[in-house]
């Protein structure tokens, strides 16, 4: 890990157990950020917003007793693909182990009076823990673009909440995440118990974690996948130029290899036709924040094969040709795109091992459709209430019972036939 000395601004490499205490910066990149190359080459760095932010962070960290710090703009040599790949794949861990995380909201500035009122309210006990002192204060905090960026998601949830502190554009301390947790939870849609979570120990569902990223953005399309590596505790090489869709596809494959959590498939995009089992982007999970995975006995694990995904599905959930149950789907537009009303040959239901928080006994269901020689494709992920009556009120216990007699089905990973 390459760290920056807070006083001399010189770099030093540290490894594993020899890494010292350090402060870390979370921020949104702006104009004239200082690079590793510039820091190494120049004795007189050009003045600008980037060096001003770097100095402000280093001075504040030094005043708090830190000799070393880390900032992504200059501690990563982005000319080296190996250095960049190591940093991106290690970043969640680096934020997790930092002794203090400084969150710099460059687009938010509070007056001394604002900050005085907040301190006064807290001291008097008239401000409920975790809330802002006024609607205006809350609105300015909420409107910071820092809450909309992809990379800042892991920077928020990786460190322990007591080690994250927010600062405005002039480095005035707004408060700790611990003290602002109700407001931050409301802004981000992340339950307070997941701040400082460990992917291997505290396991929010895959769908829930994806939902946290569903309204965030990155400057480069591929980064929308790369910024989620630590949140799902997976590693993969960075291939800039592959495009956002391919990068997110690879991320989901890595997740699928490392978990049996079927909420990975619990995404929805409305009435858009036929799709593969994997989503195109985190945006598809925008309505999945309340999805949990079940602790019920799982079905036989799905397999990743060259034909797509192989699931073992109860034989009673596979419908052929003019099966009377299959015909019921034609009445439900969400389950049956118009083209398949007359051209479909086989349908299938997959009741997933996940559920919405409001109904923990009822699995979510995916409808799969097939036309002629095309592969079986995914239509949508639905609550059972959106299905014909005969397919509703189906429980995990029934799924376990029906799984004694199964049929293998092969589902496309990539988007399949999409009606024009």
Secondary structure as UniProt FT lines:
FT   STRAND          2..5
FT   TURN            6..8
FT   STRAND          11..13
FT   HELIX           16..18
FT   STRAND          23..27
FT   TURN            31..32
FT   HELIX           36..41
FT   HELIX           49..63
FT   TURN            64..65
FT   STRAND          68..70
FT   HELIX           72..75
FT   TURN            78..79
FT   HELIX           81..97
FT   STRAND          100..104
FT   TURN            106..107
FT   HELIX           112..124
FT   TURN            129..130
FT   HELIX           135..142
FT   HELIX           145..148
FT   HELIX           151..157
FT   HELIX           161..163
FT   STRAND          164..167
FT   TURN            169..170
FT   STRAND          173..176
FT   TURN            177..180
FT   HELIX           181..188
FT   HELIX           192..194
FT   TURN            195..196
FT   TURN            199..201
FT   HELIX           206..213
FT   TURN            214..215
FT   TURN            221..222
FT   HELIX           223..226
FT   TURN            227..229
FT   HELIX           230..232
FT   TURN            240..241
FT   HELIX           244..258
FT   HELIX           262..265
FT   HELIX           282..285
FT   TURN            286..287
FT   TURN            289..290
FT   STRAND          291..293
FT   STRAND          303..305
FT   TURN            306..307
FT   STRAND          308..314
FT   HELIX           315..317
FT   STRAND          318..320
FT   TURN            321..322
FT   HELIX           324..328
FT   HELIX           329..331
FT   TURN            333..335
FT   TURN            338..339
FT   HELIX           340..343
FT   STRAND          346..351
FT   STRAND          354..356
FT   TURN            357..358
FT   TURN            360..361
FT   STRAND          365..370
FT   TURN            372..373
FT   STRAND          376..382
FT   HELIX           384..386
FT   HELIX           389..391
FT   HELIX           396..402
FT   TURN            403..404
FT   STRAND          406..411
//
